[in-house]
């Protein structure tokens, strides 16, 4: 995150920020969020109109680039929204709400809401295609996040859960030299893993896991299934059989949750996973820079709304 990047007018000028957002969200021209008609809108420049207002020539409804997005009805300036997208997209292990609120000079609550909306924009809606394919390897593994480290091995666990008191199970699928998809599961078992792996991994792939029995039967559906036995401290065999790729992803995830966010609730865990998945899938190792990653994140704002209402004194998300 260089100083030269932050001098970009889109972080300083509201009109430039709006123009940049329109270019990302509407690359082929304005799209009416009410009727979906493309390139059939007139920009309203009268003194009575706000900046960036268009009127659809088909349905006659008025709209701006933020209507029908996670930014809709926000009173926060667009320059700060663009900056929030940039900081969260450019920070490998995430950024705390306290830190971002100081940098944007916004209240803690407003920044907290913004960050979850940014994460919602980063979340993949429908998966475009399964991971892997012919001659490709997909690694699968699970980890546990949240709770106290001292409770990691306690036998007293929540009913139907694993991994220690207060911890939540996260399963990640990582294509070597490719993408990752992680998901929060209430329990890790063959019954919960099977639909996830079968839906998100191409059957022509070679599945790589650890020695957990949950994967044994599931692996039969793929072109091959290899496993390493972590129980006897076997981590690499023949430079091919290993789960180091997914373990590396988990190391980034845990450093972010433990060192930056400190506590992640079960309710919002899926959005934090979407954040870490997005940055991994659009990583610098694939030739994607910070601003390009920010632009890709902004493209995900359309068709998503995320509002909050307080229940029992705590904000509850409603997507």
N, C-alpha and C positions, 0 to 999 in steps of 0.2 A: 504494500500500500504506500506508494510514493507520494511525496508532496506535489509533484507535477501533475499527477492524476487528479488529485483533489482540487487543483486549480481549474479543472474543466468547468466551463460555464454551466453545465447541467447541475452542478452542485451549488451554484451561486445565484443563478437567474431563474425565476419561476417560469418565464416564457420558454427559455431554452430547455428546461426540464420537461415541460409539457410536450414540446416538439419532439424531444428524444423519446419520450414514452409513446407518443403516437407512431413514431417510426418503428418501434419494436412491436407494439401491439397490432398496428395496422400496416404491415409492410406493403400491402397492395391497395391501400386507400381505406377511408373510413368504412367501418362495418356497423350497421345499426344493431345495437344490443336488443332492441325490441322485436324487430321482424327479421333480422339477419341479412338484409339486403346490402350488397357490397357496392361501393362507389356510386351511391345514389343519395348523397347528402350535401347540403349547402351549409357552409360555415357562416354563422351569424355574427356580424361585426358591429352591430348597433350599440349605442351607448348603454342601452338598458340590459344588454346581455353580458354575462360573465365571459371571461376568456376561455376559449376552447370549446364553445358550445356549437353543436351542429344540429341541423334539422333534417330528418329523413324525408326524402321526396316521395317515398312510397307510403309510409304509415303516418307521416307528419309529426312523429314524436321527436322531442329534443333529447340530446344526449351529449356526453363528453367521453373522453377516453377512459375515465375511471368508472363509468356506469357498468354494472354487471361484473365488477372485479372485486378483489379483496380490498381495494383502496376506496371503494364507493362510500360516499358520505363522510369521509375523513376530513377533519378540519386542519390536519397537519399539512404544512406546505409540501408541494411535490419535490422540492429540492431536498428536503429531509427524507422523504420516502426513497428517492433515488440513492441517497447516501446510505440509508439503512440497508437497502438491497446490496449495495457495493460492499459495505463492511462485513455483512454476514456471508456474502459469497467469497470474499477474499481472505477470510480468516479460517485457516485450515482446521483449527480445533474449536471454532465458534467464538462468540463474543458475549460476555455477560450483559445482562440488562442494565446493571449499574454503570458499566463502562460506556455502553452505547448512549445511555440517557445523558451522561456528562458530555459526550462528544457532540450529540445533536442538540443539547440544551433543551431537553424535553423532560416532563415528569416521568417518574419511574413507571407509573401505571400506563401512560400513553405509549412508552417505549416497549413495555411488555406486550401490549396488544399488537403493536406494529410488528414485533419480532415473530409472533405466532402467525400473523398474516403473511409475512415474507416466507416463513416455512411452508405455509399452505400453498403458496405459489410455486415453491420448489418441488412439491409433492407430485409424483406422477399420477395421473388420473387412471386411465386404462393403460396397461402395459402394452406397448406397440408390438413387441415380438418376444418370444421366449429367449432365454439366455442360452448360449452355447450353440451347438450344431455339429455337423460332421467334422471329425478330427479336432474338436475343441474340448477342453476340460473345464468343468464347473465344480468348484469346491463348495461344500455345505458344512456348516458347523453352527453351534449355538453357544451363547454366553449369557451371563446374568448381570443385570445392572440395577443400580439403586440399592437402598438399604444400607446398613452399616457393615463395614468389612469384618467386624468382630462377630457378626451373625452369619458369616459365610457358610460355616459348616455345622450350624446348630440343627439338631434334628427336629425341633419344633417348628413346623412350617405351616403356611396357610393351606387350608384344604384344597387339594387339586393342583398345588403349585410345587415347583422344584427350585433348587438352587439356593436355599437359605432363606431365613426369615426376612421379609420385606423386599426381596429381590424379584425382578421381572425377567422373564425369558425372552431373548432376542435371537432369532434364527436368521443367518445371512447366507445368501447364495452369491458367489463371486466367480465370474468367468475370468480365467487367466488372461491378462492383458486386455481385459474388457470391463464390463459393468458389474455393479453390485445391486442386489435387492435385499433389503432386510425387513423383517416383520416381527412385531411383538406378538407372542403366543401365550395363552394362559398356562399352557403345559406343553412340554416337549415329549412327544410320544409318536409311535408309528402312525397312530390315528390322526394326529394333528399335522404331522410332517408330510404325509402322503399327498393330500390335495395341493399343498403349497408347491412341492417339488414337481409334481406331475403337470401342474398348470404353468409353471414359470421356467422350466428347463426343457429344451428340445430333447426328444427321446434319442436322437442320434449322438448326443453328448456322452462323454466319459465322466461319470460321477465320482468325485473324490471326497471321502469323509474320514472320520476317525473310526475307532472300533465299536462305537455305540451300536447295540443290537437293533435300535429303531430304524437304522438305515439298511439293514441287510436285505429285507424283502423288497423295500422300495427300489433298491439299486438294480433289481432284476429287470426293470422296465427300460433301462438305458442300454446303450451299446456296450458299456462296460462299467464296472464298479470296483474301485480300488480303495483300500483303507490302510491307515497307519495306526499302530497301537501305542497311543500315548500312555497307556497304563504301564507299559514296560519301558517308557522313555524313548520310544521310537518316534522320531519326528520327520526324518527324511530317509527314503530308501531309493537308491538308484537315481537320485536327482529328479525323479518324476513323481513318485508317490509321496505326497506331502499335502498339508493344508495350510502352508505358510502364507498364502495369498489372503485367505479369509482371516487368518490370525492377525495379519498386518492391518487389515481393515478394523478389526476389533480393538487393536491397540490405539488407533486414532480415535475411535468412538469413545473408548473408556477414558482416554486422557482428556477429551473434551468434556465429558459428563462429570468426571471426578474433579478435574482441575479448573474448569471454567464455570460449568453450570451447578456443580455441587449436588444439586437435588433435582430429579426429574420425576414428575408425578406419573402414575399409570395412565391418567386421562390424556396427557399431552405427549407421552413417549413416542407415539407414531409420528408426530410432527418433527420431533428432534431426529428421529431416524431418517425422515425424508430430507432433512437438512444435511446430514452427514452423507447420505446416499448421493444427493445431488452434487456435492462438492467432489466426491470420489469419482463420479461418472463424468464430471466435467473438469478433471484435474489437469494440472500443468503438464504432467507426464504424457498426456494425449495431445499436447500442443495448444491448450486452451488457456488464455491469459485471464487476468482478473476482470477486465472490462467486458470481454467476450462472455465470461461466465455470468457476470451481472446481467448482461443483456438477455441471456438465455433464461435466467431466473425471472426477469420481468415478463417475458413472453408467457409465463404460466399464470399470470394474474387473472386472465379472462375466464368467465364462466364459473368463478368460485366466489362465494361469500362466506365470511367467517365473522359471526357476531358473538358477543358475550353477555350473559346476564348473571347476576349474583345469586347463588343458592347457598344458604347457610354461611354467608359471609365470604364465600370464595367465588371467583369468576369461573363460570362454566362455559365451555366452548360449544357453539352451535354452528355446524357447517351447513 
